[in-house]
Amino acid sequence: MAALVIAEHDNASIKGATLNTVTAALQCHADVHVLVAGHNAGAAAAAAAQIAGVTKVLHIESDGFGHGLAENIAAQVIAISASYGHLLFPATAAGKNVAPRVAALLDVGQISDATKVVSADTFERPIYAGNAIATVQSMDSIKVITVRTTGFDAAAATGGSAALEVLAAVADSGHSSFLGSEIARNDRPELTAAKIIVSGGRAMGSSEKFNEVLTPLADKLGAALGASRAAVDAGYAPNDWQVGQTGKIVAPTLYVACGISGAIQHLAGMKDSKVIVAINKDAEAPIFSVADYGLEADLFTAVPELVAAL
């Protein structure tokens, strides 16, 4: 039986997390299909058909899918689930909203945050904030899996030629309705997709200092801005900048940690970064244990000097 990836998209394009999930799906089964359920989502379905390794795209249109309401998406997945042995979702806010509903409706266990496919029924996932890796075997006939995207390379967005099949949508579940949204606008790269991230911690002292010191460095590097939970809780940075176990899991090419001590909760969200640079005046800070390059210095002096040198 084939594997089905539930695509994350904005009705116009496929989001990057879907590409990583396709890679995981290909390690489960050679025959990978992608579900694009949306409203006026023809462009997203066409983009999904170009993903390397995908053999079929299921395109389903409905007003009820326009805003990705979890109840409606879950009902649609259930309606076509009998044809699949694996149902894979990106472990994003959207994916983690739908997958548990699907698993509950199917009465199967969910495998969360898979970082490695050992075999078609066996997977690895982090536990204890990433301090241990559990190997989990599922005996369910249908495996419901959320994929930690940092654990898998992205599939090529072009080069594929999947068949495109249009299916009828299930009826609106009636359990929820979309009332409105307030979208945060940001000229910087999205945190989970950024190649370079500059993050600040509690040592920044205030939101004014956070922006005054770190924004010039992020501008020079073309980086996204992140923050530790302590900085977010103190009001120095908005919630959607939080990196960590209860924030966003990232794995950029370069991660610059400024004034971040390296609590286990934060390390769980960024330790897979390719290169980690830590700037902290505390030589005993745990962040230095995972850093590739460490600078023991006052960040309020070191960061402006770094900006001037770039």
C-alpha positions in Angstrom: 0.0 0.0 0.0 1.2 3.5 -0.9 2.2 6.3 1.5 0.2 9.5 1.6 1.7 12.9 2.5 -0.8 15.5 3.6 0.6 18.6 2.0 0.9 21.9 3.8 0.2 24.7 1.5 -1.4 28.2 1.1 -3.6 27.2 -1.9 -1.0 28.8 -4.2 2.2 27.0 -3.4 3.5 24.1 -1.4 5.3 24.9 1.9 8.8 23.6 2.4 7.9 21.3 5.3 6.0 19.1 2.8 9.2 18.5 0.8 10.9 17.0 3.9 7.9 14.9 4.6 8.0 13.5 1.1 11.6 12.3 1.7 10.4 10.5 4.9 7.5 9.0 2.9 9.8 7.7 0.2 11.8 5.8 2.9 8.5 4.1 4.0 7.3 3.2 0.6 8.4 3.7 -3.1 4.9 4.8 -4.1 4.2 8.2 -2.6 1.0 10.2 -3.1 0.4 13.7 -2.0 -3.0 15.1 -0.8 -3.7 18.8 -1.7 -7.0 19.7 -0.1 -7.8 23.3 -0.5 -9.9 26.0 -2.1 -8.8 27.3 -5.5 -5.7 25.3 -4.9 -4.9 24.3 -8.4 -1.5 26.0 -8.4 -0.5 24.2 -5.2 -1.6 20.8 -6.7 0.4 21.5 -9.9 3.4 22.4 -7.7 3.0 19.1 -5.8 3.0 17.2 -9.0 6.5 18.5 -9.7 8.0 17.2 -6.5 10.6 14.5 -7.2 9.6 11.0 -6.1 5.8 11.7 -6.0 3.8 9.4 -8.2 0.3 10.8 -7.7 -1.3 14.0 -6.4 -4.8 13.9 -5.1 -6.4 17.3 -5.6 -9.6 18.0 -3.7 -11.5 21.3 -3.7 -13.9 22.6 -1.1 -14.8 25.9 0.6 -14.3 24.0 3.8 -10.6 23.4 3.1 -9.8 27.0 2.3 -8.4 27.8 5.7 -7.1 24.3 6.6 -9.6 23.6 9.4 -8.4 20.5 11.1 -11.8 18.9 11.5 -12.5 19.1 7.8 -9.0 18.0 6.7 -9.1 15.1 9.1 -12.5 13.9 7.7 -11.1 14.0 4.2 -8.0 12.0 5.1 -10.2 9.4 6.8 -12.3 9.1 3.7 -9.4 8.0 1.5 -7.2 6.4 4.2 -8.1 2.8 3.4 -5.9 2.9 0.3 -2.8 3.7 2.3 -0.4 2.1 4.8 1.2 5.3 5.9 -0.3 8.7 6.5 2.5 11.3 7.0 2.1 14.9 8.2 4.8 17.6 8.7 5.3 18.1 12.5 4.2 21.7 12.2 1.4 23.5 14.0 -0.9 22.6 11.1 0.2 19.0 10.9 0.1 18.4 14.6 -3.4 19.8 14.6 -4.8 17.2 12.1 -2.7 14.1 12.7 -4.0 13.3 16.3 -7.6 13.6 15.0 -6.9 11.2 12.2 -5.2 8.7 14.5 -8.1 8.8 17.0 -10.7 8.4 14.3 -8.7 5.4 12.9 -8.2 4.1 16.5 -4.4 3.7 15.9 -1.4 5.0 17.7 0.4 8.1 16.4 4.1 8.2 15.9 5.1 11.7 16.7 8.2 13.7 15.6 9.8 10.9 13.6 13.4 11.7 12.8 14.4 8.5 11.1 12.7 5.7 9.2 14.4 2.4 10.2 11.9 0.3 8.2 8.3 0.5 7.0 7.0 -0.1 10.5 9.9 1.1 12.7 10.9 4.7 13.4 13.1 6.8 15.6 11.9 9.8 17.6 13.4 12.0 20.2 12.3 11.9 23.8 13.3 13.8 27.0 13.9 17.0 25.0 16.1 15.2 22.6 18.4 13.6 25.3 17.3 10.1 24.2 16.1 8.6 21.0 13.3 6.0 21.1 12.9 3.3 18.5 9.2 2.7 18.0 7.6 -0.1 16.1 4.0 0.2 15.0 1.9 -2.9 14.4 -1.1 -0.9 13.2 -2.3 -1.5 9.6 -2.2 2.2 9.0 0.7 4.2 10.4 -0.1 7.8 11.3 3.2 9.8 11.5 4.2 13.3 12.1 7.7 14.1 10.6 10.2 16.3 12.3 11.3 18.1 9.2 14.8 18.8 10.5 15.5 15.1 10.4 15.1 14.7 6.6 16.5 16.5 3.6 13.9 18.3 1.4 12.9 16.5 -1.7 13.6 18.4 -4.9 10.7 20.7 -5.7 11.0 20.2 -9.4 11.8 17.3 -11.7 8.8 15.2 -10.9 5.9 14.3 -13.1 3.2 12.9 -10.9 -0.3 12.1 -12.2 -2.9 14.5 -11.0 -6.2 13.1 -9.9 -9.2 15.2 -8.9 -11.5 13.7 -6.2 -14.8 14.7 -4.7 -14.7 16.4 -1.3 -16.4 15.2 1.8 -19.1 17.3 3.4 -18.1 20.1 5.8 -17.9 18.5 9.2 -19.8 21.5 10.8 -17.6 21.2 13.9 -15.7 24.4 13.3 -15.8 27.6 11.2 -13.2 30.2 10.2 -13.9 33.6 11.8 -10.8 35.6 10.9 -7.1 35.9 11.4 -4.4 38.4 12.2 -1.3 37.6 10.1 2.1 38.8 11.4 4.0 40.4 8.5 7.7 40.0 8.5 10.2 40.9 5.8 12.6 38.4 7.2 12.8 34.6 6.2 10.3 32.4 8.1 12.1 31.0 11.1 11.7 27.3 10.3 12.8 27.8 6.7 15.7 30.2 7.3 19.2 29.3 6.4 20.7 31.7 9.0 19.1 32.5 12.4 20.3 35.1 15.0 18.8 34.4 18.4 18.8 36.3 21.6 18.3 35.3 25.2 17.3 36.7 28.6 20.7 38.5 28.7 19.4 41.0 26.1 17.7 42.8 29.0 14.9 44.5 27.1 13.0 44.4 23.8 14.7 47.7 22.9 18.2 46.2 23.4 17.1 43.0 21.6 16.2 45.0 18.5 19.0 47.5 18.8 21.8 44.9 19.1 20.5 41.9 17.1 18.6 43.5 14.2 21.8 45.0 12.5 23.5 41.6 12.7 20.4 39.9 11.2 20.3 42.5 8.5 23.9 41.9 7.6 23.5 38.2 7.4 20.1 38.1 5.8 18.9 36.1 8.8 15.7 35.4 10.6 15.5 36.5 14.3 14.8 34.0 17.0 14.7 34.0 20.8 14.9 31.7 23.8 11.8 31.0 25.9 13.2 33.1 28.7 13.4 36.1 26.3 9.9 35.5 25.0 8.5 35.1 28.5 10.2 38.4 29.5 8.5 40.2 26.6 11.7 40.9 24.7 10.5 39.1 21.5 7.2 37.8 20.1 6.0 34.2 20.7 6.5 33.2 17.0 10.3 33.8 17.4 10.6 31.2 20.1 13.1 28.4 19.4 13.0 25.3 21.5 11.0 22.3 22.6 7.9 24.4 23.2 8.7 26.7 20.3 10.0 26.0 16.8 12.4 23.3 15.9 15.0 24.7 13.5 18.1 23.4 11.7 19.6 26.3 9.7 23.0 26.3 8.1 24.2 28.9 10.7 22.7 29.6 14.1 24.1 32.5 16.1 23.1 32.4 19.8 23.6 35.7 21.7 23.2 35.7 25.4 21.5 32.3 25.5 22.7 30.1 28.3 21.6 26.9 26.6 18.9 25.4 28.7 17.9 21.9 27.6 14.5 23.2 26.3 16.3 25.6 23.9 18.9 23.1 22.8 16.2 20.6 21.8 15.1 23.1 19.2 18.3 24.1 17.5 21.1 21.6 18.2 20.7 20.1 14.7 21.9 23.3 13.2 24.9 22.8 10.8 27.1 25.4 12.5 26.4 26.9 15.9 28.1 30.1 17.1 27.6 31.1 20.7 28.4 34.5 22.3 28.1 34.5 26.1 30.2 36.0 28.9 29.6 33.0 31.1 32.3 30.4 30.3 30.2 27.7 32.0 27.1 28.3 29.9 25.8 24.9 28.5 25.4 26.5 25.0 29.2 26.1 24.6 28.8 22.3 24.8 27.0 22.2 21.5 28.6 25.3 19.8 31.1 24.8 16.9 32.5 28.3 17.7 32.2 30.0 21.1 33.1 33.5 22.0 33.3 34.3 25.7 32.5 38.0 25.7 29.9 40.6 26.5 27.4 40.4 23.6 26.8 44.2 23.8 30.4 44.7 22.8 31.0 41.7 20.7 27.9 41.8 18.4 28.4 45.5 17.3 32.1 44.7 16.6 31.0 41.7 14.5 28.5 43.8 12.6 31.2 46.4 11.9 33.5 43.7 10.6 31.0 42.1 8.2 
